Amino acid sequence: MIIQHDLHSHSLASDGTLAPGALLRAAHGAGVHVLALTDHDTTEGLAEAEQCATELGVQLVPGVEISVTWQAQTIHVLGLGIDRGSAALQKGLRELREFRNWRAGEIGLRLARAGIGGALEGARVFSSGSIVSRTHFARFLVEQGHAGSMREVFKRFLVHNKPGHVPGEWAALEDALGWIRAAGGMAVIAHPARYGMTSSKLRRMIGEFRDAGGLGMEVVSGSHNRDNVTAMAALCRNERLLASCGSDYHGPENCWIRLGELPPLPAGCTPVWESEHWPLQ
């Protein structure tokens, strides 16, 4: 039997639309055998997910997606197989959530100055966890008719030089990887093709990531097209990193790809789960 891995997903604890238990049930129904719950800057959903995974017989990989600022650009690093009780990890995530809360208020103020009132309160309606993210603002703006799609919201309101844009001030790369190591986890670069970096800049980032103890990168991602997968597989092999795969699933309304439909890793890539460093032996 081929074991289906999906090592990147989100729940209501951050900006997904399914409760952790519902996410596990959806994954189980789609034939996923190993699922990582990797909410943004929080492990709030893991307790419920662990209980449901045990009932269903799905292997849950406890994880988190940490927001990082590297050379003035936001990137995301997954921590896979973490101990959610790690004091160092929780302290770092708490600081990131404090910034997120400030940023949410600032986005609300900036949108109000652009003539869109009640955005913060509206975004909170879509948030069930401790985080109010740009995704929640986007859902509010679509609901209110300010844009026809989530993609349009980000393009018109929430990116550089647009009314609701607030620059991110996230964790340093070395700090984020330190938190993951302290929690006994494995660090993986999330959806590297999405960052729009030149090939030389991406290699520099990967080099610093590897030097700081990072071990893997997502080759197959819900947001990677076929050419991206080919390019990231070659980069993964050349940079001597382990390969991961994840849908980046946020719910049935906002998915890059449906659960259970990830293509296999390309030949020549060593999967993270076959490594001696895999935290869930």
Secondary structure, DSSP 8 states (H G I E B T S, - for coil): ----EE--B--TTTT-SS-HHHHHHHHHHTT-SEEEE--BT--TTHHHHHHHHHHHT-EEEEEEEEEEEETTEEEEEEEES--TT-HHHHHHHHHHHHHHHHHHHHHHHHHHHTT-TTHHHHHHHT--SS---HHHHHHHHHHTTS-SSHHHHIIIIISTTSTT------B-HHHHHHHHHHTT-EEEE--GGGG---HHHHHHHHHHHHHTT--EEEEEETT--HHHHHHHHHHHHHTT-EEEEE--B--TTS-SS-TT------TT--BGGGSTT-S--
